[in-house]
Amino acid sequence: MIVLVAGGAGYIGSHAVKELVREGFEVLVLDNFSSGRQGLIGDVPFVKADLLDREALRQVFRDHGIGAVLHFASLIQVGESYADPRKYYTHNLTTSLNLFDAMLEAGTKALIFSSTAAVYGEPEETPIPESHPARPANPYGRAKLMVEAILRDYERAHGLRSISLRYFNAAGAAVDGTTGECHDPETHLIPNILLSVLGKRPRLRVFGGDFPTPDGTAVRDYIHVSDLAAAHVLALRSLLAGGTGDVINLGTEEGHSVLEVIRTAEKVTGHPVPYDMVARRQGDVAVLLASKSKAESALGWRTRLSSLETIVETAWNWHRRSR
């Protein structure tokens, strides 16, 4: 059985590919390389194809014995989703439907879906449980929530079993330095801090110093990308063992403010991090923390690398070597 990893040449996808191979799975990456990088997947077999190309998808499933799919392929910039919602509904929703239909035609009935904490919107309680109302505040989160709803309907009507994993803030890089974060443009906090230290990005901008948090900056639940990858393998094993569909948060229940991340980066790198405080971005919430109890009980998942210092250290090692 081959596991198809859609978007496997991207940041989180490439770490999942690495974990799947380590766990003995045979892997095929499907990516259009619009943002993914072939160098992140090493010598793992790949097909260059776009999820908007329905016939190319059918051909992949015809040519390979695909037994399960991990679906990472999507656009991820919240601000861009406000400016161009059509782009996000096309590339995050239509592409998913194409993939699911190709799976059904081929008889492939196990899927792990890369979802997001953005489905919750402004939290009513923290840490956020999976039972929390889903009221996404931006088109990016709305598209992801729509895909989750489609998957529930597809399981009921067509037997396509899936687990949707709702990420909080993925960060860090592989401990061995072979894979890391390299978006273009880069919008995530930790790489932008480190790239500014390296002189490869302008002075850092901190979006919002007036949130109702202890230091006024936004608080987020940062999780090491390798811990995320391990959760995907556990979720896949659950489905392959006959488990039913589910929705599961992936986070640590620990929050760190933007200024706390900056101080940690200064400690790890030994360099000051100059920054400017600017206005909040539309749709940003003050605090996002995940409840991890369901991931622990349902999957047996435990984080190993998600301390803030380890996250920043691994990211710093990656950026120093790769940029």
ChimeraX commands (.cxc) that place a marker at each C-alpha (Angstrom):
marker #1 position 0.00,0.00,0.00 radius 0.5
marker #1 position 1.20,3.46,-0.94 radius 0.5
marker #1 position 0.35,6.58,1.09 radius 0.5
marker #1 position -0.22,9.58,-1.16 radius 0.5
marker #1 position 0.83,12.88,0.44 radius 0.5
marker #1 position -0.82,15.80,-1.35 radius 0.5
marker #1 position 1.24,18.92,-0.72 radius 0.5
marker #1 position 4.06,16.74,0.57 radius 0.5
marker #1 position 6.80,19.12,-0.58 radius 0.5
marker #1 position 5.57,21.89,1.69 radius 0.5
marker #1 position 6.59,22.73,5.24 radius 0.5
marker #1 position 4.35,20.44,7.29 radius 0.5
marker #1 position 3.86,17.93,4.48 radius 0.5
marker #1 position 7.58,17.29,4.09 radius 0.5
marker #1 position 7.93,16.58,7.81 radius 0.5
marker #1 position 5.01,14.16,7.59 radius 0.5
marker #1 position 6.69,12.45,4.63 radius 0.5
marker #1 position 9.85,12.10,6.68 radius 0.5
marker #1 position 7.90,10.56,9.59 radius 0.5
marker #1 position 5.97,8.18,7.32 radius 0.5
marker #1 position 9.18,6.89,5.75 radius 0.5
marker #1 position 10.75,6.50,9.17 radius 0.5
marker #1 position 7.72,4.46,10.25 radius 0.5
marker #1 position 8.06,2.11,7.27 radius 0.5
marker #1 position 5.32,3.41,4.95 radius 0.5
marker #1 position 5.76,3.57,1.18 radius 0.5
marker #1 position 5.12,7.18,0.18 radius 0.5
marker #1 position 4.28,9.04,-3.02 radius 0.5
marker #1 position 4.28,12.84,-2.92 radius 0.5
marker #1 position 1.89,14.83,-5.11 radius 0.5
marker #1 position 2.70,18.54,-5.37 radius 0.5
marker #1 position 2.48,21.29,-7.96 radius 0.5
marker #1 position 5.58,22.93,-6.41 radius 0.5
marker #1 position 3.92,26.35,-6.40 radius 0.5
marker #1 position 5.17,26.78,-2.85 radius 0.5
marker #1 position 6.66,23.38,-2.00 radius 0.5
marker #1 position 10.28,22.54,-2.67 radius 0.5
marker #1 position 11.53,19.28,-4.13 radius 0.5
marker #1 position 14.64,19.51,-1.98 radius 0.5
marker #1 position 12.54,19.02,1.15 radius 0.5
marker #1 position 11.49,15.48,0.20 radius 0.5
marker #1 position 14.89,14.05,-0.69 radius 0.5
marker #1 position 14.64,10.92,-2.83 radius 0.5
marker #1 position 10.99,10.13,-2.03 radius 0.5
marker #1 position 9.06,9.46,-5.29 radius 0.5
marker #1 position 6.84,12.32,-6.43 radius 0.5
marker #1 position 4.36,13.33,-9.11 radius 0.5
marker #1 position 4.19,16.94,-10.21 radius 0.5
marker #1 position 0.47,17.62,-10.56 radius 0.5
marker #1 position -2.19,20.12,-9.53 radius 0.5
marker #1 position -5.31,19.18,-7.59 radius 0.5
marker #1 position -7.32,21.35,-9.98 radius 0.5
marker #1 position -6.42,18.88,-12.77 radius 0.5
marker #1 position -9.01,16.15,-12.28 radius 0.5
marker #1 position -7.63,13.88,-15.03 radius 0.5
marker #1 position -4.09,14.07,-13.65 radius 0.5
marker #1 position -5.47,13.05,-10.26 radius 0.5
marker #1 position -7.33,10.09,-11.75 radius 0.5
marker #1 position -4.13,9.03,-13.49 radius 0.5
marker #1 position -2.17,9.05,-10.25 radius 0.5
marker #1 position -4.72,6.77,-8.60 radius 0.5
marker #1 position -4.83,4.52,-11.69 radius 0.5
marker #1 position -1.05,4.19,-11.85 radius 0.5
marker #1 position -0.35,3.58,-8.14 radius 0.5
marker #1 position -1.93,1.41,-5.48 radius 0.5
marker #1 position -2.94,4.30,-3.24 radius 0.5
marker #1 position -4.28,2.93,0.03 radius 0.5
marker #1 position -4.54,6.18,2.00 radius 0.5
marker #1 position -4.07,9.94,1.56 radius 0.5
marker #1 position -2.65,12.74,3.68 radius 0.5
marker #1 position -3.98,16.07,2.40 radius 0.5
marker #1 position -1.81,19.14,3.11 radius 0.5
marker #1 position -2.22,21.03,-0.16 radius 0.5
marker #1 position -3.73,24.45,0.50 radius 0.5
marker #1 position -3.14,28.18,0.64 radius 0.5
marker #1 position -2.56,29.41,4.18 radius 0.5
marker #1 position -2.36,33.21,4.40 radius 0.5
marker #1 position -5.24,34.66,6.41 radius 0.5
marker #1 position -4.77,38.21,5.12 radius 0.5
marker #1 position -4.67,37.09,1.51 radius 0.5
marker #1 position -7.88,35.12,2.04 radius 0.5
marker #1 position -9.61,38.40,2.97 radius 0.5
marker #1 position -8.28,40.13,-0.13 radius 0.5
marker #1 position -9.00,37.27,-2.54 radius 0.5
marker #1 position -11.59,34.87,-1.12 radius 0.5
marker #1 position -12.30,33.36,-4.54 radius 0.5
marker #1 position -8.70,32.18,-4.75 radius 0.5
marker #1 position -9.01,30.50,-1.35 radius 0.5
marker #1 position -12.31,28.78,-2.05 radius 0.5
marker #1 position -10.92,27.54,-5.37 radius 0.5
marker #1 position -7.58,26.30,-4.09 radius 0.5
marker #1 position -8.68,25.01,-0.68 radius 0.5
marker #1 position -12.22,23.82,-1.37 radius 0.5
marker #1 position -12.51,22.86,-5.06 radius 0.5
marker #1 position -9.15,21.09,-4.98 radius 0.5
marker #1 position -10.24,19.06,-1.96 radius 0.5
marker #1 position -13.44,17.97,-3.71 radius 0.5
marker #1 position -11.39,16.87,-6.72 radius 0.5
marker #1 position -9.10,14.83,-4.50 radius 0.5
marker #1 position -11.96,13.19,-2.59 radius 0.5
marker #1 position -13.74,12.25,-5.82 radius 0.5
marker #1 position -10.56,10.70,-7.23 radius 0.5
marker #1 position -10.22,8.70,-4.01 radius 0.5
marker #1 position -13.78,7.41,-4.25 radius 0.5
marker #1 position -13.37,6.43,-7.91 radius 0.5
marker #1 position -10.25,4.45,-6.95 radius 0.5
marker #1 position -11.80,2.89,-3.85 radius 0.5
marker #1 position -9.38,4.67,-1.47 radius 0.5
marker #1 position -11.26,5.26,1.77 radius 0.5
marker #1 position -8.76,6.62,4.36 radius 0.5
marker #1 position -7.79,10.29,4.59 radius 0.5
marker #1 position -5.96,12.53,7.06 radius 0.5
marker #1 position -6.91,16.17,6.47 radius 0.5
marker #1 position -4.77,19.17,7.41 radius 0.5
marker #1 position -7.25,21.55,9.05 radius 0.5
marker #1 position -6.70,24.55,11.29 radius 0.5
marker #1 position -7.57,26.25,14.56 radius 0.5
marker #1 position -8.88,29.10,12.41 radius 0.5
marker #1 position -12.19,27.21,12.24 radius 0.5
marker #1 position -12.95,28.34,15.81 radius 0.5
marker #1 position -12.76,32.11,15.42 radius 0.5
marker #1 position -12.78,34.13,18.64 radius 0.5
marker #1 position -12.58,31.57,21.46 radius 0.5
marker #1 position -15.19,31.46,24.20 radius 0.5
marker #1 position -12.98,29.28,26.39 radius 0.5
marker #1 position -9.34,28.26,26.50 radius 0.5
marker #1 position -7.82,25.79,26.02 radius 0.5
marker #1 position -10.24,25.25,23.13 radius 0.5
marker #1 position -11.91,21.82,23.04 radius 0.5
marker #1 position -13.09,20.19,19.82 radius 0.5
marker #1 position -16.67,20.76,20.97 radius 0.5
marker #1 position -16.18,24.53,20.88 radius 0.5
marker #1 position -18.49,26.33,18.39 radius 0.5
marker #1 position -16.86,26.76,14.99 radius 0.5
marker #1 position -17.22,30.38,13.85 radius 0.5
marker #1 position -14.25,31.13,11.59 radius 0.5
marker #1 position -13.42,34.80,11.21 radius 0.5
marker #1 position -11.83,34.65,7.75 radius 0.5
marker #1 position -12.26,32.89,4.38 radius 0.5
marker #1 position -9.25,30.65,5.05 radius 0.5
marker #1 position -10.89,29.20,8.16 radius 0.5
marker #1 position -14.30,29.02,6.49 radius 0.5
marker #1 position -12.94,26.98,3.58 radius 0.5
marker #1 position -11.28,24.53,5.96 radius 0.5
marker #1 position -14.49,24.16,7.97 radius 0.5
marker #1 position -16.43,23.49,4.77 radius 0.5
marker #1 position -14.02,20.70,3.88 radius 0.5
marker #1 position -14.52,19.16,7.33 radius 0.5
marker #1 position -18.31,19.21,6.77 radius 0.5
marker #1 position -17.91,17.63,3.34 radius 0.5
marker #1 position -15.81,14.87,4.84 radius 0.5
marker #1 position -18.49,14.06,7.41 radius 0.5
marker #1 position -21.03,13.78,4.60 radius 0.5
marker #1 position -18.68,11.66,2.49 radius 0.5
marker #1 position -18.12,9.26,5.35 radius 0.5
marker #1 position -21.85,8.90,5.95 radius 0.5
marker #1 position -22.78,8.50,2.29 radius 0.5
marker #1 position -19.68,7.03,0.66 radius 0.5
marker #1 position -17.62,5.42,3.42 radius 0.5
marker #1 position -14.63,7.75,3.05 radius 0.5
marker #1 position -13.25,7.75,6.59 radius 0.5
marker #1 position -11.20,10.75,7.63 radius 0.5
marker #1 position -9.56,12.43,10.59 radius 0.5
marker #1 position -9.31,16.21,10.44 radius 0.5
marker #1 position -6.40,17.54,12.48 radius 0.5
marker #1 position -6.86,21.13,13.60 radius 0.5
marker #1 position -3.42,22.70,13.95 radius 0.5
marker #1 position -2.59,25.60,16.13 radius 0.5
marker #1 position 0.81,27.25,15.35 radius 0.5
marker #1 position 3.21,24.86,13.63 radius 0.5
marker #1 position 6.83,25.93,14.10 radius 0.5
marker #1 position 10.39,24.68,14.25 radius 0.5
marker #1 position 12.40,22.43,11.95 radius 0.5
marker #1 position 13.60,18.85,11.80 radius 0.5
marker #1 position 16.20,18.10,14.45 radius 0.5
marker #1 position 18.60,16.78,11.78 radius 0.5
marker #1 position 18.25,20.02,9.82 radius 0.5
marker #1 position 17.00,18.38,6.62 radius 0.5
marker #1 position 13.59,20.07,6.49 radius 0.5
marker #1 position 12.29,23.39,7.74 radius 0.5
marker #1 position 10.05,26.36,7.09 radius 0.5
marker #1 position 10.53,28.22,3.82 radius 0.5
marker #1 position 7.34,29.96,2.70 radius 0.5
marker #1 position 7.49,32.66,0.06 radius 0.5
marker #1 position 6.32,35.13,1.16 radius 0.5
marker #1 position 7.02,34.23,4.76 radius 0.5
marker #1 position 4.22,35.29,7.08 radius 0.5
marker #1 position 4.90,33.26,10.24 radius 0.5
marker #1 position 6.38,34.86,13.33 radius 0.5
marker #1 position 9.34,32.63,14.23 radius 0.5
marker #1 position 10.97,32.44,10.78 radius 0.5
marker #1 position 10.46,36.17,10.29 radius 0.5
marker #1 position 12.19,36.84,13.61 radius 0.5
marker #1 position 15.13,34.63,12.65 radius 0.5
marker #1 position 15.40,35.94,9.10 radius 0.5
marker #1 position 15.47,39.50,10.42 radius 0.5
marker #1 position 18.31,38.49,12.77 radius 0.5
marker #1 position 20.15,37.06,9.76 radius 0.5
marker #1 position 19.62,40.30,7.85 radius 0.5
marker #1 position 17.50,38.58,5.21 radius 0.5
marker #1 position 14.21,40.26,6.07 radius 0.5
marker #1 position 13.36,43.84,7.04 radius 0.5
marker #1 position 12.93,44.89,10.63 radius 0.5
marker #1 position 10.27,42.76,12.34 radius 0.5
marker #1 position 6.72,44.07,12.65 radius 0.5
marker #1 position 4.63,43.04,15.66 radius 0.5
marker #1 position 0.94,43.16,14.78 radius 0.5
marker #1 position -0.90,44.55,17.78 radius 0.5
marker #1 position 0.29,45.62,21.21 radius 0.5
marker #1 position -3.16,46.27,22.65 radius 0.5
marker #1 position -4.61,42.79,23.00 radius 0.5
marker #1 position -6.13,41.86,26.41 radius 0.5
marker #1 position -3.08,39.75,27.31 radius 0.5
marker #1 position -0.40,40.24,30.01 radius 0.5
marker #1 position 2.02,42.08,27.70 radius 0.5
marker #1 position -0.49,43.28,25.11 radius 0.5
marker #1 position 0.68,41.00,22.30 radius 0.5
marker #1 position -1.15,37.99,20.88 radius 0.5
marker #1 position -0.73,34.63,22.63 radius 0.5
marker #1 position -0.48,31.46,20.57 radius 0.5
marker #1 position -0.02,27.73,21.10 radius 0.5
marker #1 position 3.22,26.80,19.29 radius 0.5
marker #1 position 3.74,23.15,18.40 radius 0.5
marker #1 position 6.85,21.63,16.89 radius 0.5
marker #1 position 6.29,20.51,13.31 radius 0.5
marker #1 position 7.82,17.10,13.99 radius 0.5
marker #1 position 5.30,16.53,16.78 radius 0.5
marker #1 position 2.59,17.43,14.27 radius 0.5
marker #1 position 4.01,14.92,11.80 radius 0.5
marker #1 position 3.98,12.17,14.42 radius 0.5
marker #1 position 0.29,12.88,15.09 radius 0.5
marker #1 position -0.49,12.34,11.42 radius 0.5
marker #1 position 1.07,8.91,11.46 radius 0.5
marker #1 position -0.84,7.97,14.60 radius 0.5
marker #1 position -4.08,9.21,13.02 radius 0.5
marker #1 position -3.37,7.22,9.86 radius 0.5
marker #1 position -2.70,4.06,11.85 radius 0.5
marker #1 position -6.01,4.60,13.64 radius 0.5
marker #1 position -7.92,4.71,10.35 radius 0.5
marker #1 position -6.07,1.77,8.87 radius 0.5
marker #1 position -6.95,-0.25,11.97 radius 0.5
marker #1 position -10.64,0.40,11.27 radius 0.5
marker #1 position -11.17,3.58,13.25 radius 0.5
marker #1 position -13.95,6.00,12.38 radius 0.5
marker #1 position -13.76,9.62,11.33 radius 0.5
marker #1 position -12.97,12.31,13.86 radius 0.5
marker #1 position -11.84,15.90,14.43 radius 0.5
marker #1 position -8.84,16.40,16.72 radius 0.5
marker #1 position -6.91,19.45,17.91 radius 0.5
marker #1 position -3.13,19.45,17.82 radius 0.5
marker #1 position -1.61,21.81,20.34 radius 0.5
marker #1 position 0.12,21.94,23.71 radius 0.5
marker #1 position -2.29,23.89,25.98 radius 0.5
marker #1 position 0.60,26.32,26.60 radius 0.5
marker #1 position 0.55,29.87,25.29 radius 0.5
marker #1 position 3.42,32.18,24.41 radius 0.5
marker #1 position 3.06,35.84,23.53 radius 0.5
marker #1 position 4.80,37.48,20.59 radius 0.5
marker #1 position 7.14,39.33,22.95 radius 0.5
marker #1 position 7.95,36.08,24.77 radius 0.5
marker #1 position 8.88,34.47,21.45 radius 0.5
marker #1 position 11.10,37.45,20.64 radius 0.5
marker #1 position 12.88,37.16,24.01 radius 0.5
marker #1 position 13.42,33.43,23.47 radius 0.5
marker #1 position 14.85,34.09,20.01 radius 0.5
marker #1 position 17.24,36.65,21.46 radius 0.5
marker #1 position 18.41,34.08,24.01 radius 0.5
marker #1 position 18.87,31.31,21.41 radius 0.5
marker #1 position 20.56,33.43,18.74 radius 0.5
marker #1 position 22.53,35.75,20.99 radius 0.5
marker #1 position 21.30,38.71,18.94 radius 0.5
marker #1 position 18.79,41.48,19.68 radius 0.5
marker #1 position 15.57,41.43,17.65 radius 0.5
marker #1 position 14.61,44.97,16.61 radius 0.5
marker #1 position 10.88,45.36,15.99 radius 0.5
marker #1 position 8.17,47.91,15.36 radius 0.5
marker #1 position 4.73,47.69,16.96 radius 0.5
marker #1 position 2.04,48.14,14.28 radius 0.5
marker #1 position -1.75,47.81,14.11 radius 0.5
marker #1 position -3.50,44.48,14.51 radius 0.5
marker #1 position -4.35,42.47,11.42 radius 0.5
marker #1 position -8.00,41.94,10.60 radius 0.5
marker #1 position -9.26,38.67,12.02 radius 0.5
marker #1 position -6.51,38.17,14.60 radius 0.5
marker #1 position -7.70,37.03,18.03 radius 0.5
marker #1 position -5.99,37.65,21.36 radius 0.5
marker #1 position -5.41,34.08,22.57 radius 0.5
marker #1 position -5.50,30.70,20.82 radius 0.5
marker #1 position -4.74,27.64,22.93 radius 0.5
marker #1 position -5.65,24.04,22.10 radius 0.5
marker #1 position -6.97,21.40,24.40 radius 0.5
marker #1 position -4.72,18.38,23.85 radius 0.5
marker #1 position -6.72,15.82,25.85 radius 0.5
marker #1 position -8.51,14.27,22.87 radius 0.5
marker #1 position -5.30,13.85,20.87 radius 0.5
marker #1 position -3.72,12.15,23.86 radius 0.5
marker #1 position -6.66,9.84,24.57 radius 0.5
marker #1 position -7.74,9.05,21.00 radius 0.5
marker #1 position -4.32,8.76,19.37 radius 0.5
marker #1 position -1.94,8.17,22.26 radius 0.5
marker #1 position -0.10,11.29,21.12 radius 0.5
marker #1 position 2.51,13.05,23.25 radius 0.5
marker #1 position 4.66,16.04,22.31 radius 0.5
marker #1 position 8.44,15.61,22.52 radius 0.5
marker #1 position 9.89,18.74,20.94 radius 0.5
marker #1 position 7.35,21.48,21.55 radius 0.5
marker #1 position 9.05,23.56,24.23 radius 0.5
marker #1 position 9.45,27.08,22.89 radius 0.5
marker #1 position 13.23,26.99,23.23 radius 0.5
marker #1 position 13.51,23.72,21.26 radius 0.5
marker #1 position 11.23,25.08,18.55 radius 0.5
marker #1 position 13.34,28.22,18.16 radius 0.5
marker #1 position 16.65,26.33,18.36 radius 0.5
marker #1 position 15.72,23.89,15.58 radius 0.5
marker #1 position 14.34,26.70,13.43 radius 0.5
marker #1 position 17.51,28.76,13.99 radius 0.5
marker #1 position 19.72,25.83,12.95 radius 0.5
marker #1 position 17.66,25.36,9.79 radius 0.5
marker #1 position 17.64,29.00,8.74 radius 0.5
marker #1 position 21.36,29.47,9.36 radius 0.5
marker #1 position 22.18,26.51,7.12 radius 0.5
marker #1 position 19.56,26.88,4.40 radius 0.5
marker #1 position 19.23,30.57,3.62 radius 0.5
marker link #1:1,2 radius 0.2
marker link #1:2,3 radius 0.2
marker link #1:3,4 radius 0.2
marker link #1:4,5 radius 0.2
marker link #1:5,6 radius 0.2
marker link #1:6,7 radius 0.2
marker link #1:7,8 radius 0.2
marker link #1:8,9 radius 0.2
marker link #1:9,10 radius 0.2
marker link #1:10,11 radius 0.2
marker link #1:11,12 radius 0.2
marker link #1:12,13 radius 0.2
marker link #1:13,14 radius 0.2
marker link #1:14,15 radius 0.2
marker link #1:15,16 radius 0.2
marker link #1:16,17 radius 0.2
marker link #1:17,18 radius 0.2
marker link #1:18,19 radius 0.2
marker link #1:19,20 radius 0.2
marker link #1:20,21 radius 0.2
marker link #1:21,22 radius 0.2
marker link #1:22,23 radius 0.2
marker link #1:23,24 radius 0.2
marker link #1:24,25 radius 0.2
marker link #1:25,26 radius 0.2
marker link #1:26,27 radius 0.2
marker link #1:27,28 radius 0.2
marker link #1:28,29 radius 0.2
marker link #1:29,30 radius 0.2
marker link #1:30,31 radius 0.2
marker link #1:31,32 radius 0.2
marker link #1:32,33 radius 0.2
marker link #1:33,34 radius 0.2
marker link #1:34,35 radius 0.2
marker link #1:35,36 radius 0.2
marker link #1:36,37 radius 0.2
marker link #1:37,38 radius 0.2
marker link #1:38,39 radius 0.2
marker link #1:39,40 radius 0.2
marker link #1:40,41 radius 0.2
marker link #1:41,42 radius 0.2
marker link #1:42,43 radius 0.2
marker link #1:43,44 radius 0.2
marker link #1:44,45 radius 0.2
marker link #1:45,46 radius 0.2
marker link #1:46,47 radius 0.2
marker link #1:47,48 radius 0.2
marker link #1:48,49 radius 0.2
marker link #1:49,50 radius 0.2
marker link #1:50,51 radius 0.2
marker link #1:51,52 radius 0.2
marker link #1:52,53 radius 0.2
marker link #1:53,54 radius 0.2
marker link #1:54,55 radius 0.2
marker link #1:55,56 radius 0.2
marker link #1:56,57 radius 0.2
marker link #1:57,58 radius 0.2
marker link #1:58,59 radius 0.2
marker link #1:59,60 radius 0.2
marker link #1:60,61 radius 0.2
marker link #1:61,62 radius 0.2
marker link #1:62,63 radius 0.2
marker link #1:63,64 radius 0.2
marker link #1:64,65 radius 0.2
marker link #1:65,66 radius 0.2
marker link #1:66,67 radius 0.2
marker link #1:67,68 radius 0.2
marker link #1:68,69 radius 0.2
marker link #1:69,70 radius 0.2
marker link #1:70,71 radius 0.2
marker link #1:71,72 radius 0.2
marker link #1:72,73 radius 0.2
marker link #1:73,74 radius 0.2
marker link #1:74,75 radius 0.2
marker link #1:75,76 radius 0.2
marker link #1:76,77 radius 0.2
marker link #1:77,78 radius 0.2
marker link #1:78,79 radius 0.2
marker link #1:79,80 radius 0.2
marker link #1:80,81 radius 0.2
marker link #1:81,82 radius 0.2
marker link #1:82,83 radius 0.2
marker link #1:83,84 radius 0.2
marker link #1:84,85 radius 0.2
marker link #1:85,86 radius 0.2
marker link #1:86,87 radius 0.2
marker link #1:87,88 radius 0.2
marker link #1:88,89 radius 0.2
marker link #1:89,90 radius 0.2
marker link #1:90,91 radius 0.2
marker link #1:91,92 radius 0.2
marker link #1:92,93 radius 0.2
marker link #1:93,94 radius 0.2
marker link #1:94,95 radius 0.2
marker link #1:95,96 radius 0.2
marker link #1:96,97 radius 0.2
marker link #1:97,98 radius 0.2
marker link #1:98,99 radius 0.2
marker link #1:99,100 radius 0.2
marker link #1:100,101 radius 0.2
marker link #1:101,102 radius 0.2
marker link #1:102,103 radius 0.2
marker link #1:103,104 radius 0.2
marker link #1:104,105 radius 0.2
marker link #1:105,106 radius 0.2
marker link #1:106,107 radius 0.2
marker link #1:107,108 radius 0.2
marker link #1:108,109 radius 0.2
marker link #1:109,110 radius 0.2
marker link #1:110,111 radius 0.2
marker link #1:111,112 radius 0.2
marker link #1:112,113 radius 0.2
marker link #1:113,114 radius 0.2
marker link #1:114,115 radius 0.2
marker link #1:115,116 radius 0.2
marker link #1:116,117 radius 0.2
marker link #1:117,118 radius 0.2
marker link #1:118,119 radius 0.2
marker link #1:119,120 radius 0.2
marker link #1:120,121 radius 0.2
marker link #1:121,122 radius 0.2
marker link #1:122,123 radius 0.2
marker link #1:123,124 radius 0.2
marker link #1:124,125 radius 0.2
marker link #1:125,126 radius 0.2
marker link #1:126,127 radius 0.2
marker link #1:127,128 radius 0.2
marker link #1:128,129 radius 0.2
marker link #1:129,130 radius 0.2
marker link #1:130,131 radius 0.2
marker link #1:131,132 radius 0.2
marker link #1:132,133 radius 0.2
marker link #1:133,134 radius 0.2
marker link #1:134,135 radius 0.2
marker link #1:135,136 radius 0.2
marker link #1:136,137 radius 0.2
marker link #1:137,138 radius 0.2
marker link #1:138,139 radius 0.2
marker link #1:139,140 radius 0.2
marker link #1:140,141 radius 0.2
marker link #1:141,142 radius 0.2
marker link #1:142,143 radius 0.2
marker link #1:143,144 radius 0.2
marker link #1:144,145 radius 0.2
marker link #1:145,146 radius 0.2
marker link #1:146,147 radius 0.2
marker link #1:147,148 radius 0.2
marker link #1:148,149 radius 0.2
marker link #1:149,150 radius 0.2
marker link #1:150,151 radius 0.2
marker link #1:151,152 radius 0.2
marker link #1:152,153 radius 0.2
marker link #1:153,154 radius 0.2
marker link #1:154,155 radius 0.2
marker link #1:155,156 radius 0.2
marker link #1:156,157 radius 0.2
marker link #1:157,158 radius 0.2
marker link #1:158,159 radius 0.2
marker link #1:159,160 radius 0.2
marker link #1:160,161 radius 0.2
marker link #1:161,162 radius 0.2
marker link #1:162,163 radius 0.2
marker link #1:163,164 radius 0.2
marker link #1:164,165 radius 0.2
marker link #1:165,166 radius 0.2
marker link #1:166,167 radius 0.2
marker link #1:167,168 radius 0.2
marker link #1:168,169 radius 0.2
marker link #1:169,170 radius 0.2
marker link #1:170,171 radius 0.2
marker link #1:171,172 radius 0.2
marker link #1:172,173 radius 0.2
marker link #1:173,174 radius 0.2
marker link #1:174,175 radius 0.2
marker link #1:175,176 radius 0.2
marker link #1:176,177 radius 0.2
marker link #1:177,178 radius 0.2
marker link #1:178,179 radius 0.2
marker link #1:179,180 radius 0.2
marker link #1:180,181 radius 0.2
marker link #1:181,182 radius 0.2
marker link #1:182,183 radius 0.2
marker link #1:183,184 radius 0.2
marker link #1:184,185 radius 0.2
marker link #1:185,186 radius 0.2
marker link #1:186,187 radius 0.2
marker link #1:187,188 radius 0.2
marker link #1:188,189 radius 0.2
marker link #1:189,190 radius 0.2
marker link #1:190,191 radius 0.2
marker link #1:191,192 radius 0.2
marker link #1:192,193 radius 0.2
marker link #1:193,194 radius 0.2
marker link #1:194,195 radius 0.2
marker link #1:195,196 radius 0.2
marker link #1:196,197 radius 0.2
marker link #1:197,198 radius 0.2
marker link #1:198,199 radius 0.2
marker link #1:199,200 radius 0.2
marker link #1:200,201 radius 0.2
marker link #1:201,202 radius 0.2
marker link #1:202,203 radius 0.2
marker link #1:203,204 radius 0.2
marker link #1:204,205 radius 0.2
marker link #1:205,206 radius 0.2
marker link #1:206,207 radius 0.2
marker link #1:207,208 radius 0.2
marker link #1:208,209 radius 0.2
marker link #1:209,210 radius 0.2
marker link #1:210,211 radius 0.2
marker link #1:211,212 radius 0.2
marker link #1:212,213 radius 0.2
marker link #1:213,214 radius 0.2
marker link #1:214,215 radius 0.2
marker link #1:215,216 radius 0.2
marker link #1:216,217 radius 0.2
marker link #1:217,218 radius 0.2
marker link #1:218,219 radius 0.2
marker link #1:219,220 radius 0.2
marker link #1:220,221 radius 0.2
marker link #1:221,222 radius 0.2
marker link #1:222,223 radius 0.2
marker link #1:223,224 radius 0.2
marker link #1:224,225 radius 0.2
marker link #1:225,226 radius 0.2
marker link #1:226,227 radius 0.2
marker link #1:227,228 radius 0.2
marker link #1:228,229 radius 0.2
marker link #1:229,230 radius 0.2
marker link #1:230,231 radius 0.2
marker link #1:231,232 radius 0.2
marker link #1:232,233 radius 0.2
marker link #1:233,234 radius 0.2
marker link #1:234,235 radius 0.2
marker link #1:235,236 radius 0.2
marker link #1:236,237 radius 0.2
marker link #1:237,238 radius 0.2
marker link #1:238,239 radius 0.2
marker link #1:239,240 radius 0.2
marker link #1:240,241 radius 0.2
marker link #1:241,242 radius 0.2
marker link #1:242,243 radius 0.2
marker link #1:243,244 radius 0.2
marker link #1:244,245 radius 0.2
marker link #1:245,246 radius 0.2
marker link #1:246,247 radius 0.2
marker link #1:247,248 radius 0.2
marker link #1:248,249 radius 0.2
marker link #1:249,250 radius 0.2
marker link #1:250,251 radius 0.2
marker link #1:251,252 radius 0.2
marker link #1:252,253 radius 0.2
marker link #1:253,254 radius 0.2
marker link #1:254,255 radius 0.2
marker link #1:255,256 radius 0.2
marker link #1:256,257 radius 0.2
marker link #1:257,258 radius 0.2
marker link #1:258,259 radius 0.2
marker link #1:259,260 radius 0.2
marker link #1:260,261 radius 0.2
marker link #1:261,262 radius 0.2
marker link #1:262,263 radius 0.2
marker link #1:263,264 radius 0.2
marker link #1:264,265 radius 0.2
marker link #1:265,266 radius 0.2
marker link #1:266,267 radius 0.2
marker link #1:267,268 radius 0.2
marker link #1:268,269 radius 0.2
marker link #1:269,270 radius 0.2
marker link #1:270,271 radius 0.2
marker link #1:271,272 radius 0.2
marker link #1:272,273 radius 0.2
marker link #1:273,274 radius 0.2
marker link #1:274,275 radius 0.2
marker link #1:275,276 radius 0.2
marker link #1:276,277 radius 0.2
marker link #1:277,278 radius 0.2
marker link #1:278,279 radius 0.2
marker link #1:279,280 radius 0.2
marker link #1:280,281 radius 0.2
marker link #1:281,282 radius 0.2
marker link #1:282,283 radius 0.2
marker link #1:283,284 radius 0.2
marker link #1:284,285 radius 0.2
marker link #1:285,286 radius 0.2
marker link #1:286,287 radius 0.2
marker link #1:287,288 radius 0.2
marker link #1:288,289 radius 0.2
marker link #1:289,290 radius 0.2
marker link #1:290,291 radius 0.2
marker link #1:291,292 radius 0.2
marker link #1:292,293 radius 0.2
marker link #1:293,294 radius 0.2
marker link #1:294,295 radius 0.2
marker link #1:295,296 radius 0.2
marker link #1:296,297 radius 0.2
marker link #1:297,298 radius 0.2
marker link #1:298,299 radius 0.2
marker link #1:299,300 radius 0.2
marker link #1:300,301 radius 0.2
marker link #1:301,302 radius 0.2
marker link #1:302,303 radius 0.2
marker link #1:303,304 radius 0.2
marker link #1:304,305 radius 0.2
marker link #1:305,306 radius 0.2
marker link #1:306,307 radius 0.2
marker link #1:307,308 radius 0.2
marker link #1:308,309 radius 0.2
marker link #1:309,310 radius 0.2
marker link #1:310,311 radius 0.2
marker link #1:311,312 radius 0.2
marker link #1:312,313 radius 0.2
marker link #1:313,314 radius 0.2
marker link #1:314,315 radius 0.2
marker link #1:315,316 radius 0.2
marker link #1:316,317 radius 0.2
marker link #1:317,318 radius 0.2
marker link #1:318,319 radius 0.2
marker link #1:319,320 radius 0.2
marker link #1:320,321 radius 0.2
marker link #1:321,322 radius 0.2
marker link #1:322,323 radius 0.2
view
